[in-house]
Amino acid sequence: MPALNRRWLLAKRPSGESVGEANFRRVDTPIPSPKPGQMLVRNLWLSLDPSQVFFMTDRPKDGGIPLGGVMQALAVGEVVESRLPGYRPGDVVHGLLGWEDFTLTDGVATTNVQLAKVPRGTPPSLALGALGFTGMAAYFGIVDVGKPASGETFVVSAAAGGVGSVAGQIARILGLHVIGVAGGRRKCDWLVDEAGFDGAIDYLVEDVGSRLSALCPDGIDIFFDNVGGPVLDEALARLRMHGRVVLCGTTSRYLKIPRPPGPARYGALINVRGRMEGFFASDYADRFPEARKALAGWIRSGQLKPKEDVMNGLENAPKALARLFTGANLGKQMLKIADSSTGP
Ligand SMILES: NC(=O)c1ccc[n+]([C@@H]2O[C@H](COP(=O)([O-])OP(=O)(O)OC[C@H]3O[C@@H](n4cnc5c(N)ncnc54)[C@H](OP(=O)(O)O)[C@@H]3O)[C@@H](O)[C@H]2O)c1
C-alpha cells in the first residue's frame, strides 16, 4: 500500500493538436479518510478514452474540471475503507474515479456514469474494455443504431482502437462483410490476420476513397465512425440505399480549436435516404446486462478477441492519454496502477 496519494492535477488546458505531460502536474498528498457517507477506493486500472480531453476544457456541460483539479477517468478500483452503506472493503467497483492512487467517493454519479460493483471473477481490464463502456458503445452502436442485417457491408474507422476493434468483430460475428480503416500497417495486419476483418485500409498511406470503392464494390450499408474528418466524407459518398452512419465519436476533432467544418458530403444522405445518428452508450444502461451476456458469450467461445493495450504505473497516465492522439495504441488503451488485494 503506498504511503502517499499520488495525484495528477490539470495544469494547462489543451490548445492545439496534442495533449500530454505538459498539461498535468503531479502532487503527492496524504491518503484521505472517508467521512460518513463516503468510501475510499484504491484505483487499480484506468481507462483512457479520447473524450477524456473534454474533462480538460472549461466547459462544465462536458464535465470540464477546474485548473488544479484531479484528472478524471473511468476506472476500476477496490474499496479499502467504507462508511457508505452497501459497500465493504474488498468490493471492486467501476465508475468515474481519478488519476490518483486513492479516490474518496460518495458513490453519487456526477456525470451519466453510475458507480457500480464489478461482478466477482470479472478481470478489471475486461470490466473497463470489452465488457465496459468500450464494449457497450460497440454493441449498442451496431445493434441499436446500425440495425445490421446479415450480408451487409460494414466499415469502421479507428478500427484497431478500443471501440472499433470490438465493433468490427461484432459485425463479423453477425455475418456482415467488415472493412476497417486504421493508421499503419501493424494495425491493418492485425485487423485482417487476428481480428478476422475482410479487409483493412491504411488511411495514412492509401487513398481511402479508391480503396473503399474496391473493397466495398456495392457500397456501404453501415459506417461506424469513431474519428470524423475526411474518412467520414469518403464513407458518406459510398453509402448504399438506406445506409446508416453510426456516430460514436469524432476523435480527429477533439483537440482542434476552432473545430474544423463538418462533413462536406452529408447531402449524400438525401440521395440514399440514409440516416446518420449519434448515441451515448450510457443511454442504454438498463440494457447493459443484455450486452454483457452477448459479449461475454462471444469471448468465451473465442469468436471475439478483446485487444488491450496496457501501460503500467500511475506516473505514466499523461503518456497513456497522449497515445490515443498519436495513434500509438492497438486495442483499448488502459493503465494498470496496482493489483487488487486478492491478486491480479
Ligand atoms: N458514443 C459513446 O458512448 C462512446 C463511448 C466510448 C467511446 N466513444 C468514442 O469512440 C471513439 C473511440 O474511442 P476509443 O476509446 O476506442 O479510442 P481508440 O479508438 O482506441 O483510440 C483513438 C484512435 O483514434 C485514432 N485517431 C487519433 N487521432 C486521429 C486523427 N487526428 N485522425 C484520425 N484518427 C485519429 C487513432 O487510430 P489510428 O491509428 O487508426 O488513426 C487512435 O488509436 C472516441 O471518439 C470516443 O470518444 C464513444
The ligand as a Gaussian input file, in Angstrom:
#p B3LYP/6-31G(d) Opt

LIG

0 1
 N      -20.695000       7.312000     -28.005000
 C      -20.250000       6.693000     -26.917000
 O      -20.985000       6.336000     -25.997000
 C      -18.790000       6.404000     -26.813000
 C      -18.294000       5.534000     -25.832000
 C      -16.922000       5.249000     -25.820000
 C      -16.080000       5.870000     -26.735000
 N      -16.622000       6.733000     -27.644000
 C      -15.795000       7.368000     -28.662000
 O      -15.354000       6.335000     -29.515000
 C      -14.130000       6.725000     -30.120000
 C      -13.104000       5.612000     -29.922000
 O      -12.748000       5.559000     -28.546000
 P      -11.633000       4.534000     -28.028000
 O      -11.568000       4.694000     -26.564000
 O      -11.904000       3.230000     -28.625000
 O      -10.309000       5.163000     -28.637000
 P       -9.356000       4.469000     -29.708000
 O      -10.097000       4.398000     -30.994000
 O       -8.787000       3.245000     -29.115000
 O       -8.136000       5.482000     -29.790000
 C       -8.119000       6.592000     -30.594000
 C       -7.696000       6.251000     -32.042000
 O       -8.186000       7.292000     -32.879000
 C       -7.355000       7.407000     -33.996000
 N       -7.005000       8.837000     -34.159000
 C       -6.433000       9.661000     -33.260000
 N       -6.286000      10.898000     -33.777000
 C       -6.764000      10.835000     -35.045000
 C       -6.900000      11.784000     -36.099000
 N       -6.493000      13.053000     -35.963000
 N       -7.457000      11.365000     -37.266000
 C       -7.874000      10.088000     -37.428000
 N       -7.759000       9.153000     -36.464000
 C       -7.232000       9.529000     -35.295000
 C       -6.093000       6.574000     -33.738000
 O       -6.224000       5.373000     -34.500000
 P       -5.496000       5.271000     -35.944000
 O       -4.050000       4.995000     -35.639000
 O       -6.191000       4.145000     -36.591000
 O       -5.685000       6.577000     -36.594000
 C       -6.195000       6.237000     -32.261000
 O       -5.597000       4.998000     -31.961000
 C      -13.726000       8.025000     -29.458000
 O      -14.118000       9.086000     -30.289000
 C      -14.519000       8.012000     -28.179000
 O      -14.713000       9.305000     -27.652000
 C      -17.940000       6.993000     -27.698000

